Amino acid sequence: MDRDLIKIKEIFVKLLGKRWISDNNRDLTFYNRDLWPREVISSKFGVWQHKPNLILWPGTIDEVVETVKIANQNHINLIPFGAGSGVCGATVPSSSIPSVIIDLKRMNRIVNVDYQSLILDVESGTLGYPLEVQLNNKGFTLGHFPSSIYCSSVGGWLAARSAGQESSRYGKIEDMVVSLKVVTGSGEVIDTSNIISSEIGGDLNQLFVGSEGTLGIICSAELKLNYLPKFKTYSSYIFKRIDDGLMAIRDMMQEGVGGTVIRLYDELDTYIALGHRKEQQKNQGMIQKYLSDLNGDLSEIFLKRVISFPQILNTMSQFVAQGCLMVLIHSGNENEYVKFCQIKSRQIAEKYGGEDAGEAPALRWEKHRYSISYKQPKIFYAGGFVDTMEIATTWD
């Protein structure tokens, strides 16, 4: 570390204390990336981009303000860090300019819960799953369930404009925001609860939500709460074509019975989801055996060949097609209404040729709903990558 960086470190030590600063190579290596697939693969082979120079763990918004001011005075890149589950490389130092990671996980307090207005005031370093458990114990839910809930934070959700698995009922994170406290690049604190949207021509919250830390450091947020549902039903259907399933989803959503969770899988994903059933494994041919291995210990040689020609999997899936699986979960606090939505959805599914597959696939999905984000697929380690693409389009 050169002299200038040593002086800067000493300044941060005076601000935060020695315990909350690190230039340990192990820490710098860990914070070198998020879960951007390219960096995940590169790290396996020991290839790193520029490492940060320091890691900081502030504990209050005042410490964040002073950290930003020090970074400005010394021309340092400041990179906000939540829980590191992002997949866009936003936390990767981009140049040889000195960079400091500011990890907000010490700021993990629930500031206040307004049970009358159903508003939660929470600091941005709070991790998703512990927060949801605390709310559930009081009879409430935030209703935000990204697949990364075990390894993501409130600030990360907001900075990345996160969507959850139950967005069809509760909305996405931007729909839950009431107000934010943000430290800007100049060290100014903006509390959006003190700003009237009509006076500035728009909702200032939405400027910061999805900004990936580029416009300011989100330190806390007020979010809408919901009562924890008392009743829940599980349904699954198999459609001959994915188009049939999409039309069924359209009708369900337009009639207001789409459910808390509604997911549709193509033929390959349906095979993987249902391939564990014993009756489908009795007389497997070679193709079925290879595809079944996707659920088990798939050989590295086979994986490397398949990911080199992804069309192979799509072609193979046609030979073992079981149709397209739809998973539906309805929930609410009125049992009769929940049952009504389930029945109405069944009628719509049958209208488009959906065959009832029972509760089991939906229950199995719920049990494994978070697995993908903390059990990195073996395909990464064969030199390929798996990622999620979010798109939006019209029904036609």
N, C-alpha and C positions, 0 to 999 in steps of 0.2 A: 504494500500500500504506500503510495507516494505521500509527500509531506502535507499537501493540501487536503487529501482525504483523511489523514491522521488528525488534522486540526478540526475538520468537519465532524469526525467521529467524536472527538472530545466535546464539541458543542452539543451533540445529541445526547451524550452521556450526562451532561449537566441538566438537560431537559427531562430525559426519561429515566435516568438511572442505568447503571451498567448492565443490569439484568435484562433489560428490554432492548438491547442492541446486540447485533451479531455480525461479525465478518468471518465466522467459522466456515471453512470450505464446504463442510457437510451441509450447512444451512444454505449457503449460496448456491450449491448444486441443486438442492431440493426446490428452492424458489426460482430456479432458472426457467421454469416452464409451468404452464397449466396442463390441461388434458387435450390440447391441440394434437390431433392424430399424428401430424408430421413430427412433432417434437417427442411424442411418446415413442415412436419408432426410432428416431435418431438417438434418443437417450439409451435405448437398448444396446446400440452399437457404440456407445461412448462418444457420440458426436454432439457437441453443445454449441449453442449460440453464445452471445455475450452474457456472462454471468453478472448479476447485480453486484454492487460494491458493498452494500450494507443492507441489513434487514432491521426494520424498526417495528416495535409493538406499542403504539400509544394506547393509553387507557381512558382518555377523556377527549371531548371535542376541543377543549382548550389546547391540549397537547398536539392535536391534529393541526390546529391553526398555527401554532408556533413552528411545527415541522414544515409546513408549507412555506412559511416566511423564510426559514433557514435555507430551504431548497432553492427558493427564488434568489436569495442573496448570493448563493454560491453556484448558481447555474447548474443545478443538478436535476436530472430527470426523476420525477416522483411517480411511482407506479402503485396504485391501490391494489390490495390483494384481499380477497374474501376467504374462500376455502379452496381455491385452485381447481375447481371442477369445470371451468369454462373450456370451450373447445375451439376458440378462435385465435389463440396466441396473444391475447390482450396483455398478459403479464410478462411477456418475453421482452427483455431489454433489446431495443432496436438498433443500437449503435454503440460506438466505443465511448460515448459521452458518459460520465459517471452517473449511475442509476441507483436509486434507493427504493427498495420495496417497503411499503407501509402496510403492514398486516393489521387488520382491524379486529381480530378475533378476541382481543381483551375487552373490547366494547361489546359485551354480550348480555347486557341487562335488559330486563323488561321494566321499562320506566313507569308505565301505568296501564291499567286496564279499566276502561270505562264500561261497566256492565250495563249501564242504562242506554248509552248511545251505541254500544257494541263497537268500540274503537280501541285498538291496541297500539300503545306507544312503545316501540322496541328499538334497541340499538342495532346497528347494521352488522356487527360481527356475530350476532346470534345464529347458531346453526339450526337448520330447518327441523330435523327430527326431534331434538330435545324441546324445541319451542312448541311443536305440535302436541307432544306428550303433556307438557304443562297445561296447555289450553284444554286438551281433552279431559284432564283430571278435574277441571272446573266446569265441564259441560259445554265447551266451546270448540270451534275449529277455525283455523284461518282459511281452510279450503284450498290451500296451495300445495300440490303434491308433484313436484318435478321428480323424474326418475333419479335425480341426484340428491334427493332430500337428506340422505345421510352425510353427504360430503359437500354441501353448499350452504351459503349464508344468506340472510335477508338482504344484505347489501349487494351480494352477487346477483340475487334474483332481480333486484331493481336495476342494477347497472346493465344487466343483459336482457332486460325485458322478458323475463322468464314466463313460460307457459307451464301449466301443471296437468296432471292426468285427469283431473276433474274440472277442467276449465269450462266444459259445456254446462255445468251447474253454477260454478262460483265465479267464472271469468278468469282472466289471466292477471298477472301481478299488477299491470297498469290499471286494471279495473278496481283494484283493492286499495289503491293509494289515496289517502286523505290529505296528507302533507308530508314534507321532507325537511330535514335539516342538512344542508350541504355546505361544505367548505370549498370555496372557489379557488382558482389558481393564484389569486392575489391574497389569499388568507382571510377573505371576507366570509362571514357566516350568513347564509340565506335561509330563513325560516319561511317556507311557502305558506304556512298557516296565517301569516300576517299580510299576505298579498291577495288582493281580490282579483280573480281571473278577468272579470269584465273590464277592469281598469287597464290591464296590460294587453288585452286582446287575445287571451288564450290561457290554457292551463299550464302554469310554469312547471308543475310536477312532470308533465309529459316531455318537457325539454331534457330533464335529467334522466328519466327512466329510459334505459336503452343506450345511454351515452358511453357505456363501457369505461367509465372513470375519466373520460377526456375533458369533461366540462366542470368537474368538481368531484369531491370525495363525499359520498353519501354517508352521513354519520348516524342518522336515526330516521325513523319513519313512523307515521301514524297510519295504520291499516285497518280496513273493515273486518269485523269478526262475524261469525255465524254460529248459530246454535248447533251443537253436535247432533246429527241425525239419530233418531231412536230406532228407525226401521230401515231395512235394506233387503232388496231382492236381487237374485242373480239369474241371468238368462244367457243362452248362447244359441247361435243359429249357423247353419251351413248353407251357403248360396252356391249355385253352380258357376256363376260368373261374378267377378268383382263389380261389374256395372250394376248387377241386380242388388248387391249389397249397398252400393252408393245411393241408388234410388230409394231404398228402404230408409237409409239414414236421413236423406233429404226430407222424406215425408214425416219421419219421427220428429226431426228438429222443427219443421214448419208447423207441426201440430202440437208442439210443446211437450212431447213425451219422450224426448231423446235420452233422458237419463243422466245420472251423475257421471258415468263412464260409458263411452261408446267407441269401440275400436273394431276396425275391419282389417283382415289380413289377406294377402294374396295367397296363391296356391303353395308356394315354397314355405312361407312363414306358417301357413296353416299346417303343413306337414310336420314342421318342427314342433309346433305347439301341441299337436295331437299324436305325434309319432311315438309317444311313450306308451300308448295303449296296447295291451298284450295281444288283443285279437288282430291287430294290424302287423304284428311282428312274426306271426307263425310261419308264413310262407314268403318271406322276403327274398326277392331276387337280388342281383348284384347292385343294381341302381338303388333299390330301397336300402340295402345295407350301407352303402356309402352315405346316403342322406341321413340315415339313422345316426351315423357317427357324429353328426353335427350336434347331437345331444350328449355325446359321450366323449371318449378319448380319441379325437381325430388325429391321424398321423400327420406329422409336419410335412412329409413329402406330398401326400395327397392335397393338403391345404395349399401348399405353394403352387401346385399345378392348377387347382381350381381357381384361386384368386388371380392367376395370370390370364384366365379366360372366363370372366364372370358369366358369359352367356351359357357356359356349360351347365351351371346350376339351374338357370332358368329353363333350359331345354330338358334337363333331367327331371325337374319338378313336374313337367307335363305328364310324365309316365306314371307318376304316383299320385296324381292330383286327387285330393279328397274334397275339392271345392274350396270356398273361401269362408273363413271363420269370422263371425261377428260376436263380440263379447259385450254384454250389456249389464250395467249395474244401476238400479234405481234406489234412491234413498230419500228420506224426509222424516218429518215428525208427525205426519198424519198417515196412519197405516193404510186406510182405505184409498187415499190418493196415490200412495206408492204402488199399491196393487193395481189400481186403475191404469196407471202409466205402463206397468209391466204387461197387462193384458192388451192394451191398445197397441203397444209396440209389437207384441206377438202377432196380432192381426195384420199389421203392416208388413212384418217380415214374411208371413205366409203369403201375402198378396204378391210378393216378388219371388216366390218359390223357396223361401227360407225353410229349412228343416230344423226342427227343435233338437238341439244337441244337449239340453239339460243344463244343470248348474255347474257341473264339474269344470269345464274350461274357464268359466268366469272366476270360480273360486281359485283355480290354479293360477290364473293371471294375477289375482289380488295377492296371493301368497308370495309370488316372485316379482312383484311389480317394480321393485327397486334394484334388482340384481344387476342389470346391465352396467350401472354406473360405478359399482365398486368391485365387480368381478370382471376385469378387463378380458374381452374375448381373446381366445387363443390365436385368432386370425392376426392380431397385432404382432404376435411374436413369430409369425411366419412371413413377415414383411409386408403385410397388407394393412388395411385400416377399415374400421367400421365407424360410421358417423350418422347423425340424424340431419335430415334436410326438412325444414319447415316451409311449406308453400301454402298459398291461398288462391282460390279460383272461384268462378261461378259454377252453379250446378249444371249448366248446359255445356 
